[in-house]
């Protein structure tokens, strides 16, 4: 027995020694993974934000022991509770109280306290130690430092990159032990590209041509062809309409009709002619202030007037006028600067270096518009736009605004920008209240971003010049990130509307800076930037998810596989209409009212104005692209809302992406989908081909690839079963959906059966997913 205990003791000692060795090895391996130079922004601040700043951060009401760790002035000064000690001592972790408290074994002193359920990992502790040894250097927030163009990183797999983007992506993958996927097959690649550049599926002709082209530059030729397609402007405009909160109604209770759609026509036109980003935004901010400004430049300023406007009686005009100016200021911050300036509307920003005074200095640029809080009651054409406004005549459309799709000779007016002759004073509003004016301020910009150049005029044109100053650290980064989000599903900075302290860090900061500087140095050329992204090897990867990559990088942070996500609500409709041959390809013009469940508007209306009842359109208007569907803010289009489209109340730079049973119900029951299924089925039945060929063609048109033999067999069997089992009355009812006429020579039983097959293909996940 004694020998047994000796054996157990020896074994326990051996196990302890092995564990100690393993721990030591793990520590050494962990140490080896630490960066050579520890960065406050990218290594230390995330740790402090997660584990420390709740008690030792910017919120004075929650701060413990009078200690702030996010600013050096506090972190290096003598501690309030022990004046002989300091939280941080540069170069000396052994006497830095913050380090001693995170490493102590005494639970009464340990930080974070055990009661918080927060704990620093060994790697985090070692990072903090190394940072202190290296001098505990604080850095200005990364997003407020002008980007510099870094050198391309070295990579091992030198034959993979196709352009500069790929070096940054591959370098990070190799650091993480990942390898990129192989290139997607040509069919899926073309579908991805076509959806991304036009919002439409590729035609059969384009598929056949691309599949037959074996030249080295076949893909680049397809990119160039799609960039020249007028549908490119429509696709690119959609994210800008979200950002600019474009809608067809004023909002609030009466929610009357407005005619801002000519501005939408201009946005599509600007993208199609590849207007460079600096001009594109400058015209929208201050087109009316440009020297010898044209009517097109004035129309562009409709961007600033897309906000909600009240038409209710009994409101306080100044309260609502202030709301309009606030909306424009907040859009400028979120949409163009990528920061949460709105947090400083009522008080100094709690996390970012923006004071309330700076907020109202920015506010002052938009405070001189010749507008009022309430202009009229809801009624006739004079209320479709609010002053200041411009009228677009038939002569304008013929000679100047040739891109405006004006379908009739009715009076057409648009709300635009125009300043007062005299300067309106801007006050800091105490607690943000319109009726509590404080000190008067002049126009200015946040110092932490970039001081306002005294040579710039103190108006919106000067603000645009400040925005596109090469020293402005945010403008190029923010737009590059928005475009990256369009093509890869999420931005390099995931919080695309918040580059501030509370936003996410960039996953590839060097790439973001390289793209931003490259974008500026090539005159803010949008099409060039788009082409860079979609011709990269990163973009062309297969979206197949190998198990090991799903385990090691489930969110595809390091982009070792292609993007895979559902397309936007408007493009779901576009795909259905285009693949069925129903799509009305006219560009621009007034918004339309397609099929919608009865009673929705009537149940949520004041009973006044054009939008009090829903009068559905007919004919070609039913088959326009989703972006032209009329958006009534108080009752947005239901099928699009179910697919997470914006209701355009406020600036939105990133849509939610959900997956709910309601979306499946829309695809199975929406009249547009069912009608498209019927129309495509009728066209196929009129072709002198075998059933399998009809089904294969439908599959290619809808899914964008040739079906596998097993898929054809299953769908053909389903068609044959439905043809035999469907009853004539059921068939008659099934094919009666929609207004598009049914050819007189089509067998309705076969039509109903094939319609169900086509509807099934529309309901495949792959159909509305970018892969």
ABEGO torsion letter per residue (X at the ends): XAAAAAAAAAAAAAAAAAAAAAAAAAAAAAAAABBABBBAAAAAAAAAAAAAAAAABABAAABBGGBBAABAAAAABBBAABAABBABBBGBAAABAAAAAAABABAAABOBBAAAGBBBBAAAAAAAAAAAAAGGBBBBBAAABBBBBBBBBBBABAAABABAAAAAAAAAAAAAGBBBBBBBBAAAAAAAAAAAAAGBBBBAAAAAAAAABABAAAAAAAAAAAAABAAAAAAAAAAAAAAAGBBABAEEAAGBBBBAAAAAAAAAAAAAAGBBAAAAAAAAAAAAABBGBBAAAAAAAAAAAABBBBABBGBBAAAAAAAAAAAAAAAAAAAAAGBBAAAAAABBBAABBBBAAAAAAAAAAAAABBBBABABBBBBAAAABBOBBBBBBAAAAAAABAABBBABABBBBBBBBBBBABBBBBBBBBGGBAABBBBBBBBBBBAAABBBBAABBBBAAAAAAAAABAABAAAAAAAAAAAAAAAAGBBABABAABABAABBBBABAAAAAAAAAAAAAAGGBAAAAAAAAAABAAAABBABBBAAAAAABAAGAAGABBBBBBBBAAAAAAAAAAAAGABBABBEEBBBBBBBBBGAAAABBAGBEAAABBBBBBEAAAABBAAABBBBAABBBAAAAAAGBBAGABBBABBBBBBBAAAAAAAAABAAAAAAAAAAAAAAAABBBBAAAAAAAAAAAAAGBBBBAAAAAAAAAAAAAAAAABBAAAAAAAAABEABBBBAABBAAAAAAAAAAAAAAAABAAAABBX
